[in-house]
Amino acid sequence: MEFFLSYGLFLSKIITVFVGIVLLIPIILSIGNKKKNRKDNYKFVNLTKKYLSIKKDMMRTKMSSEEYKSWIKYERKKEKINRKISKKEKRRKSCLFLIHFKGSLDAEEVNSLREEITAILSVADKNDEVLLILESSGGTVNGYGLAAAQLMRLKEKKIKLTVSIDRVAASGGYMMACTANHIIAAPLSIVGSIGVVGQIPNFHRFLKKQDIDVELHTAGEYKRTLTLLGENTESGRKKFIQDLNNTHLLFKAFVQKNRPNLNIDLVSNGEYWYGIQAKENGLIDEIGTSDGYILKNIKEKEVIKIKYIINQGIFKKFMKIISVFL
């Protein structure tokens, strides 16, 4: 028995030391790299140059050496002529700025979106365009409301915004999409769901059976409508539903303002449609994909991909990794 007690004590010491080391590692690393990791990062990729590089490699593969040399010579001559024309007309090549938004429930990605749009607005003019590749099933009203407001900044500066829905833009996702001058969607992507949902579990009956009382005091009749632990009232339920309906009305008005030709009463019952059906109902303008749209513009425009990466710090990244094993 004494052996097991000694072994248990020894094991607990080992575990304590291990946990201490595990917790100290990210702290030490974060202190050592404090200055390095404070900065957030912009990433810019010129997709036009990348595309031309790939194209050259492909042409070299399919052509003979002589054919390839002739083709390169022709391409360089054509590029030289285009540069002369641009110089003579005193204009630069227009840009297609590419940004991605893959939204979570609380739309925390808006923190990167706002920085990307600010960067674009610092250099863009009326001849440029923004392509947003959007993927979101929606989420919180305030989160997606802010994301849509960020996109409206482009509209206010007369910068054309095109949104491509390759997979899904529903509810809050569609709230963002409808701000665009032009919406593209893949044939079977999911679009729409112009509605509002709210639900909350209630444990009052369970707590009552356990003889547990919950007291909730508010100043203001509607400070709390539905509650998690207390007893919900009929007036609270009515107010909760009224708030949902008011939010729905605001959602509908926002979509209608941005797409005035849309029959809003037909499409605002919370239903979603596939891309082909969405086009028939006026929710989108064109069937296609982001890849097709980029290739269509890559010869005439400089396609620049922008990504703003928020540095979470070593400690936060480390804790995310640890949480996987807990």
Secondary structure by P-SEA (a helix, b strand, c coil): caaaaaaaaaaaaaaaaaaaaaaaaaaaaaaaacccccbbbbbbbaaaaaaaaaaaaaaaaaccaaaaaaaaaaaaaaaaaaaaaaaaaccccccbbbbbbbccccccaaaaaaaaaaaaaacccccbbbbbbcccccccaaaaaaaaaaaacccccccbbbbbbccccccaaaaaaacccbbbbcccccccccbbbbbbbbaaaaaaaacbbbbbbbcccccccccccccccaaaaaaaaaaaaaaaaaaaaaaaaaccccccccccccccccaaaaaaaccccccccaaaaaaacccccbbbbbbbbbbccaaaaaaaaaaaac
